[in-house]
Amino acid sequence: MSTIGSEILEGLREFNDALASGLSVSDKLTVRKLKLTLKPKKYDPELVRITRMCLGVSQAVFAEFLGVSVKTVRAWEQGNNPVNGAAARLMDEIRDSPEHFRARLLKLAENVEP
């Protein structure tokens, strides 16, 4: 049974062989070009809160998960700062697959006693 790891290793071996052959890599391997349409959604305060609630977490946990401060999440939810860049893209992904990100949060969570 093939695993993702073994497929990656096999692909790297093929790539290495193609480089070693001296031929153009595109002559030895299938080369694809992709264009991704990744314009993030515009997040207003309500949509930020709804996205956070998709995960069922506090502002503090949401902030830690996104790699921003609690102050930043609070400012987004109060409409004081716009959401942009990587945070907006990540929130798009969370909204697209909330079950995946809830599972990730559970996997990352540490049980902390008071």
C-alpha positions in Angstrom: 0.0 0.0 0.0 1.4 3.4 -1.0 1.6 6.2 1.5 1.8 9.9 0.7 5.4 9.8 2.1 6.4 7.0 -0.2 4.8 8.8 -3.2 6.7 12.0 -2.3 10.0 10.1 -2.0 9.4 8.3 -5.4 8.6 11.7 -7.0 11.8 13.2 -5.6 13.8 10.2 -6.9 12.3 10.7 -10.4 13.1 14.4 -10.2 16.7 13.6 -9.1 17.1 11.1 -12.0 15.8 13.7 -14.4 18.3 16.3 -13.2 21.1 13.8 -13.3 20.3 12.8 -16.9 21.1 16.3 -18.2 17.8 16.5 -20.1 15.2 19.1 -19.5 13.1 18.2 -16.5 10.0 18.8 -18.5 11.2 16.2 -21.1 11.4 13.5 -18.4 8.5 14.5 -16.1 5.0 15.8 -16.4 5.1 19.5 -15.8 1.9 21.3 -14.9 1.2 24.9 -14.5 -1.6 25.9 -12.2 -3.2 29.2 -11.7 -5.0 29.6 -8.4 -7.7 32.1 -7.8 -7.1 32.9 -4.1 -8.6 36.3 -3.6 -9.6 36.2 0.1 -13.1 37.2 1.2 -13.6 40.6 2.8 -14.1 40.0 6.5 -16.4 42.3 8.4 -16.7 42.0 12.2 -19.7 39.7 12.0 -18.0 37.3 9.6 -14.9 37.2 11.7 -17.0 36.2 14.7 -19.0 33.7 12.7 -15.7 32.1 11.5 -14.4 31.9 15.0 -17.7 30.3 16.1 -17.4 27.7 13.3 -14.5 26.4 15.5 -16.4 27.0 18.7 -13.4 28.7 20.4 -12.7 31.8 22.4 -11.0 34.9 21.0 -7.9 33.8 22.8 -7.8 30.3 21.2 -8.7 31.7 17.8 -5.9 34.3 18.1 -3.3 31.7 19.0 -4.5 29.4 16.2 -4.2 32.2 13.6 -0.8 33.4 15.1 -2.1 36.9 16.0 -2.8 38.6 19.3 -6.1 38.5 21.2 -6.1 42.3 20.8 -6.0 41.8 17.0 -9.0 39.4 17.0 -10.9 41.8 19.3 -10.2 44.7 17.0 -11.4 42.7 14.0 -14.6 41.7 15.7 -15.2 45.3 16.8 -14.5 46.6 13.3 -11.5 48.6 14.4 -9.0 46.9 12.1 -9.5 45.1 8.7 -8.5 41.5 8.3 -6.1 41.0 5.4 -3.3 38.9 4.0 -2.7 35.4 5.4 -5.3 35.8 8.2 -8.1 36.3 5.6 -6.9 33.4 3.5 -6.7 31.1 6.6 -10.2 32.2 7.6 -11.4 31.3 4.1 -10.0 27.8 4.6 -11.5 27.5 8.0 -15.0 28.4 6.6 -14.5 26.0 3.8 -13.5 23.0 6.0 -14.5 23.8 9.6 -14.5 20.0 10.6 -10.8 19.7 9.5 -9.7 22.8 11.5 -11.7 21.7 14.6 -9.9 18.4 14.4 -6.6 20.2 14.1 -7.4 22.3 17.1 -8.3 19.2 19.2 -5.0 17.6 18.1 -3.0 20.6 19.1 -4.8 21.3 22.4 -3.1 20.6 25.7 -5.2 20.0 28.7 -4.1 22.6 31.2 -5.2 22.3 34.8 -6.1 25.6 36.6 
